[in-house]
């Protein structure tokens, strides 16, 4: 065990699910022709005035309350000044020392023990534009030229800053997964990391195990997946440990995660708050939330993932592992409950979703909302298995076609003529054939070799091309051999 332990804090940015931008009426949806969703306000042209998006405030308050934060009765916006090309006005409107929500927490249900991560602050700001560096590296160093797209500039952004309570890459990944699930259940963000609507930076330092004084931290950026977050932190812990073990000093800086090389590299010297020259935004009045507004938002909070997991265990009798996977996203949990409402056995629906359905989603890099199979179709297929119409093996082939075509399982079974054979007279005839054709296996079974029975069952299944009901075949075969 290393003599050092990691101290990790996360900074998460989530684009809010609003129709318009934070301070203007421009379309806030993803994509679009570059620079087609801009106006004088989000471009910061002279003489314009921002107007705060009420819906963004409501969504931010929802998350702050879900994270047990205290909602500030009075907060203000500041100008955060910097010279970056992705904000044409050269400042970002953000909240600084008076954020919307403070002092919350999020509890993680880890296998080894429960972990509570403190929430320092939840605050509102506007997103920046997008810079595309043209060249082999994809970064400013070595690029031939850069292009700017300001469509994203001004999109409502929520920043969540944690306390430095995280000690392992695994806990950091679990925190981000749980937070993503919470935001999906609250319906405040689409959380699409591949589109940049959910982004995570990490501050990480090492200190002597058991100590209380923080070490020098590095900020790691460009972690656009749960896997990247885990691997980047794992690498950075090893890098800093090696530096300290050799008597060196860790430099406070911002580092870039290179997913191809699996390393972090220096990006720039770490900025301090005073580098941004914060001052109150003169064009916006202070934000004061009435108690009635906060109470209304609190009353409208939906069931959150932790509560849903508990209900899935208690109401549906699911194991912890099943409940955790099925509530990992709101869409996954909704699909499961819709299948159960359509008549599916909860455990059977869970097994299909965690098995074949999840494998298909991973292979196709799809979200469950994009899958062609509806919950009611899954319930229908499970009913066909439970009713003995098709076997479990046939069901897998049927489900595969359902995933490809979206067709109803009953239609597929009828068209292909692949119903399960349970007729005892027909199966008895095939069993007698198998017995006549395999006398050695019959003799082995009668000598006590149980495996011989499985071979004979397999012969019957082969004759029916897998359509025979294996349990009926097993029972009839035993009776024939023991008579």
N, C-alpha and C positions, 0 to 999 in steps of 0.2 A: 504494500500500500504506500502511495506517495505521502510525503510529509506535508504536502499542500492540499488544500481543498478549493474548489471553484466557488466563486460568488458571482451569480448571474442575475441580471435584470433585463427585462425585455421592453422594447418600445414597439407597439403594434399600431399600424395605420390601416384603417378600414374606410373605404369610400361608402358613403351613405346612399341608400336606395331612394333618391329623390328624382323628380322629373326635371328640375332645373338646378342650376349651379348655386353656389353658396350666397353670392351677393348680386346675382343678375338673373335674367330669364332665359339664358342660353340652355340648350338641351344638354343634360348631364349624362346621357347614355354613352356606353362604350363604343369606341371606333368612330366611323364616319370619315369622309374625305378630310385629309389634313387641313387644319385651320379653317374648317367650314362652320364650326360651332363656337364662334367667338363674337364679341361685341366690344364697344369702347370700355365698358366697365371691367370685364375680365381681362382685357388687354391693358388696363391701367392708363388709358389715354387722358390727357389733361381735361379737367373740368367735370369729370364724372363723379357720381356718388354711389357707394354700395348700399344695398338694402338687404338686411338679414333674412335668410330663408327660415320661416317658422317651422316648416316640416323637419328641417335638419335639427333644429333645437329639440323638437319632440322626440326624434329617433335617438339623439344623443342622451336625452334624459332617460329613455327606456333602458339603455345599456347601463348607465350609471346606477340606476335603481336596482337592476338585476345583479349588479356586482356589489351591492350593499354599500354604495357610496353615499356620502352626505351631499345633498344638492345645495350648492351655494345660492343663497337668496340674491346675491349681487355678484356679477362677474363682468369683466370687460375684455375687449379685444385689443391686441397690440399689433404694431408693425414689427415684423422680424426682418431686419435688413441684411441683405447679402447680395453679392454680385454673381448670380448664376444666370445663364442664358435661358433657362426654362421658365422664368417668370419675367415677362417684359417690363414690369414696373419696378423690378429689382427689390421688392419686398413682398413678404407673405403676411396676410392677415391671419393671426393666430391668437390663442389665449396664452398668457404667460403666468403671472403670479396669482391671478384670480381665476382659476379654471372652473368649469361647470360642476364637476364632481370630484370629491377627494375622499381618501381614507376608507376605501372598500377592501374586499378580499374575494378570492376564488378558491374553493376547496377542491383538491384533486383526490380521487379515489384510486390510489396506487396499490399495487399488490402487497408491497412491503409495509406500508403505513399510509395514513391520510396525510396530505401535505397542504398546508394553507399558504397561499401566495398573496401578499398584500398588494393592493392597488393604490399607487401613489396619487394618480390623477387621471381623469378622463376629460379631455378638452376638445373643443371644436377649432377647426382651421380650414383653409382652402388648400386644395391639391395644387401641385405644380404641373407644368407641361411636360412633354416627353421629348427627350433629345435622342436622336439616332446618329451614332457615330459610324460613318461609312468607311470600312476597311476590314482587314482580316481579323484584327483583335476585337472589334466591336466596342472598344473603349476609346477614350479621347487620345490616349497615347498611341501613336501609330496609325491614327485614322487619317484619311485623305481630306475629309471635310465632314461637317456635322449638319444635320437638318433638325429644325424645330417644328413641333406640332403642338399648338396651344389649345387643342380641343379639351384636354384634361385640366388645363389651368382654370382654377376656380371651382372645380367639383367639390362638394362638401366632403370633408375628411374628418374622421374621428381618430384621435390619438389616445392610446391606452398605455400608461407607463406603470410598470410593476415596481414593487420594492425589490431590493437585491436578496430575495428569499429563496431563489432557485439554486440548487447545488449540482445538478447533473444534466447532461444533454437530454436524457430520457424524460426528466421532469419538465424541461423547457418545451419539448415536443408535446407532451401531454397537456401542458397549459395552453399552448396555441390551438391544439385540436379541440379542447373543451371550450375555449373562447369562441372559436369559429362556429361550433355547434350552437352555442348560446345566441350568437348574432343571427344565425339562420332561423332559430326558433322564434326570435324576436322580430324577424323579417325586417331588419334594418339595413342589411347589406347582402349582396349576392356572394361575397367572400370568394370570388374566383381568383385564386392566386396566379393562375396562368395569364390573367388579364391585368394583374396589378391592383385589383380592388382590395386585396388583403396582402399587406407587406409587413415584414418583421425585421427589426434590427436587434442586436443583442450587445449589451455591455458586460464584459467578462474580465474578472481579475482572479488572481490566486492569493491565498494567504496561508500562513502556517495553520495546520489542522488544530482546531480548538481555540484559535486566536479570535480576537474581536476587531482588530484594526484592518481596514480594507487595503488591498494592494493597489498597484497602478493598473487601471483598466484600459482595455482596448475595445473599441466599438466595431462590430462586424456587420457589414451590409451585404446586400444582394443574395439573400436567402429566400428563394421563391417557392419553397416546398417544405413540408415537414421533414423530409429526408435531408434536404440541404441544411436546415436548421440544426439537426442532430449532428451531421457530419462536420459542419463548420465549427460548432462548439467543441466537439471531440478533438478536432485538429488543434484548435486554439489552446485548449487545456494542455495538450502535449507540448505545444510550442512554448508556451509560457513556463511550463514546468522545467523544460530543458534549459531555458534561459536562466531561470532562478537557480537551478541545481548547479549550474556552471559559474555561479557568482555574478551573473550579469544583472542588468536592470531592464524591466519591461518599459517600453516607451508608450506614453499615452498618445494614441493615434486612432484614426479610422482605417479599418482594413477591409479589403474586398475579398469575398469568397469566390474563388475560381472553381466551379463545379467540375470542369474538365480535368484540371490538374489536382483537384482535391487538396488545395492549399488556400490559406489566406495570404494576401499580399498588401503592403502598405499603399494606402490611397491618398491620405493627407494627414497633416498634424491635426489632432483633435481640437475642435473649436470649444470655446467656453461661452457661457451665456452673454458675457459682456462683449464678445466679438460680434454679436448680432445687433447691438445698439437698440434694444427694445424700447419703444415708447408707446403710450396709449394711442390707439387709432382715432384720429381727430374727427373722422367722418362717420363714426358709429356711436350711438348713445349706449350707455351701460345696459347690460342684460339683466333684468330683474324678473324672476319667475314667481308668479303668484302661487300661494299654497294650493289653491283650487286646481291650478294647472298641473302641479306635481301630483296631487291626489288623483286626478283624472288619469294621468299617465300610469301611475302605480296600479290603479284598479284595472287597467287594460292589459297588464302584463300576462302573457300566456304561460302555460306549463313549460318549465325549463328542463334541459336534458337530465339533470340529476333527479328531479321529481319523476320524469318520464321513465327513467331506468328503474326506479323503485316500483313504479306502477306496473311496468312490464314483468318484473319479478313476481310481484304479489298477485296481480290479476291474471296473468297468463302462465304463471309457473315456469318462467324461463330462467335458465342459469345466468349468472352474472355476466359471463362472456357473451352470450347471445344478446342480452339486454344492452350491453355496452356498444356492441357493433350496430345494433338496430337503431340506436339513438345517436350514432356518430354524426348523423346529419338529419335535419328535419324531414327531408324528402324520403330518406330511408325509413324512418319511423312511420311516416304517413302511409307509405306503400304497404308496410307490414300490417298496420291496423286496418287498412282498407281491405286487404286480403282476408283477414280474420272476420271482418264484418260481412264479407261475401260468403262466409261459411268454412274457411280453411281452418284446420287444426293449428293452433298457435305454434307448437313445436315443429310441425311439418313445414309450415310456411317459413319459419326461422331457418330451418335446415336448408331449404331450397335457396333462400336469399343469401345465406352465408356461403353456400357452396357454389352451385352452377351459376346463379345470377351474378354474384360478386366476381367470379372468375371471368365471366363474359364482360362485365364492366371494366375490369382491369385490362383485359386483352385488347379491348377496343378503345381504351382511354375515354370512357363515357361516364356521364353522370346518370344516376338512376332516373332522372326526369326525361332522359333521352331514349330510354329503353322502349322497345315496341310492345312488350308484354304489359298488359294492364293487370292490376291486383286481382280483379275478378276472374281473369283467365288463369292466373296461378291457382286460385281457389278451385276452379273447375277441374284443372288437371290433377290436383291433389284428391278431389272427389272421385275421379276416374280410378286412381290407384287404390283408394280406400274401398271402393266398390268392387274391386277385383276385375274391372274392365281391362286395365292394362297393368303390366308389372312395373316395378321400379326401374328395371333396365330399359323397358320400352319408354317409360316416362322421360328418361334422360334424352332419348332421341327425339321424342315429341317436343320437349322443352327447347331443345336446340333449334328445331325448326321454328318454333314460336318466336324465339329471339331474333331469328333472321327475317321472318315474314310478318309477324304480328297476328297470325291467324289463330282462330280458336282451336283449342286442343281436340275438341270433339270432331271438328271438321277434318283435322289431320288424321285422326285415328280411323274415321270412316273411309276416307279417301284411300288410305294405304292398306286398309284391312288388317290392322295390327292389334286387334283386340286380344286380350289374354284368353287362353283356352283353359276353362275350368270344368268343362264337361267330363265327368268321371268315366263315362263309357268310352269316349274317344281317347282319353289319356290311358285307360286300362289297356286298350289295344296296343298303343305305342309302347307301353311298359312291357308287355309280353314280348314284343319284338326285340326290345333292348335286352331282355333276359335271355332270349334264344341266341342272340348274336354275340353275347359276352359271357359265356359259361365260366371262364376263369375268374372274372370279377364276382360273379355270383358265388362261386366257391370260396373266394377270399372273404366275402362279407359273412358267409355262414361260419367261417373260422374265426370271426371276431374282428376282422379288419374293417373298421368303420369308414376308412377313406374310400373303400370300394363302392360304398353307397353313393358317395358324392360323384364318383365316375359315372355310375349308372344314371343318376339324375341328369348329369351333363349330356349323356347320350340322348335322353328324351328331349331335353331342351334343344339339342341340335336338330332333332327331327322336326321340331315345331318352330325352328328359327327364333328361339327365345321367347315364344309366345305362351308357352305352358305356364300355368300357375305353379311355381316351384314348391310351395307348401303342400298343395294337393298332390303333386307328383311324389314328393317325399313320403307322404302318408300312405299313398296307394302302393308305392314300391316296397315299403317296409312290410305291409300286409301280404303282398305277393311272395316276398322272399321268406317270410316267417310262417307261411301257411303250409 
